[in-house]
Amino acid sequence: MPAKQAHRRILLLAILLTALALRLRDLAVVHPTLPVSGDAREYHEIAQRWLTTGIYLSGGQGVPKGRRAVRTPGYPALLMALYASADRLRLNRLFLVRAANIAMDLATCLMIFVAAALAGNAAAGLIGAFLVAASPSLRLAASQHMPETLTAFLLCAGFLAMTAAFKKQSPWASALSGLLFGLASLVRPTLALFPAAFLLAAWPLRARMAKLLACAVMFAACFCAAISPWALRNALVFGRPVPLSSLGGLNLWAGNYLPFHGVVRPATYDIMRRELSRQPRDEMDADAMLMRAGLRQIGRNLITRPRAFFGLLWRKHLVFWECYGCEGRPEGLYRLVLLLALVGVGLSAFEWAGLGPAVAVVGYLNLLHLATYTEAGRYSVPILPQVFLLAAYGLVFLGGKGVK
């Protein structure tokens, strides 16, 4: 056993060094430059304004008067901290951002292995860590000025704590998991409803009801504690309880607009403004109006054009799982990994305590993006580490090792 553990440590070290080498190569080939357009530019401007003036404002993304809660503060806060550190140390700001992304990617590799080892299948952990290390999608995300790498890191950390909570039925591990998923929701507000997913995922464990409720309460309490400063800030700014972001209504409405196939286009914002029944008083009012309009739109689609609507959901599913960063690379391996992940999902019935958290994280975000709009491949990047781990379980099972 000690010899086997030593071999695993050597393989894990080799995987981490491979991940580092690939990302340093990317760093040498693609030099850090200032984001000039799109979401990356907006995140940069929020962080720069926050650092220099102490005011948190964003561009609006088509939401009328939308500047104060369009973007949640998780990623801008990281950028602001990195910018301040770079200025103090006289380093290139974006070089430091890329270095932080590389560090988070390496930590994600390590956490995937630890989660599998905790669940009793270190071999699957090594395979999953290697897939994370070699993934073109995660490597591309690490080279960008975008929140995918941070989201993947926080989700993986929360997933690791969730695996410990499932295996040990520990309220304290559940609390840590809730805190980490709460922090992740400040980067990606689409995670706001994840406490419900946690409870549904924990239910098959057949723990004593008291322990199950204790785990769920600790998870939800720490999740809420993580997002409460931002929620309190928004309540003070807008004078009423508000969600994490003022983009939820737009996402729901645009993602179910059949003429545009659920994709945001330049004309989307003009149609959206006409959809608003009255002039909104602020961005939160606009968000609530668009949320209601989006729900009405889903109802109309189901009643009048159900075939077209379910076709739209299928197209969004395909778009969500497109390979991000596979341009010029064969996509066959990526599709094979997804098929192996489906085998891993099937195995969850045999080892829910080990595979359940991965299925919960992947399934939740997949279903959520069916309800809203998505962007080719990029939105699935944060859950690729869990997908790779499920694929590793599937590969180990097909290789005759079974699931421990």
C-alpha angles and dihedrals in degrees: 000000000000089000091051091049090049091052091050091051091051091049091047091050090050090051092050091048089049091052090049093048093050093049094045088052089053089048091053094047098043109044117208112261132175113270107252103185148011128021093332091061091048093052089050093050093048091051093045093049092045091051097047102036106018089234121125111215134145136195100259106240092227096309110133109256087350112161112111108059106012090108124039113232102240100095097033088052091055091047091049091052092048092047091051091048092047092051091049093048094039093239131142105272097219092044087059091048090054091046090053090050090052091050091051091049091053090049089050090054090052095046092052089056093046092049092053092044090051088053090051103257111098091163090063088046092057092049092047092048090051091051090051090049094050099037112126089203095057091042091053091047090051090056093055138081092239137108099246096097093048091047092050090049095050093043091050092049090049090046091053091051090045090053089053090048091052095045096044099025086228121169089202093055087047089053092052090047091052092050092051094046088048090055089047089054089057086061097038111021090195086086093066094108096045096111088072090052090051092055093047091048093048094049097081091058089081093217120165108286092240093053093044091052091046090054092047093047093048091048094049094043094052091042090055091044090056095053098035097091091056092043090050091049090052092047089054093046097046100028096234141061110290138182125250095267138015092224099076095092093048091049092051095044097044093043092059099041102119100199091061093039091241094297124126111242132174090262090053092082094052091050090045092056090051089050091060105097093210139006106285117230092221142343093281091054089050090049092053091048092050091046090056091044090050092052091048089049092053089050092051091047092051093049103037105025108018095152093052091044095053088045087056091052091051092050090050089051091053092047091049091056098044113126110262111211097012095116106134091009127097111263094200093091091050091052090047090054090052090051091050089050089057088055087052090052089053090053092056089087088065098044109019095157090060101034102026097084092052092048090048095051096044096041094047096053093041092055092043093056090050086062094048133030124285140197124230108279099322097094093054094054096089092059097043092098090060090044090052091050091051088049089051091053089050092050093048091049093049088048089062099253094111126206116293 
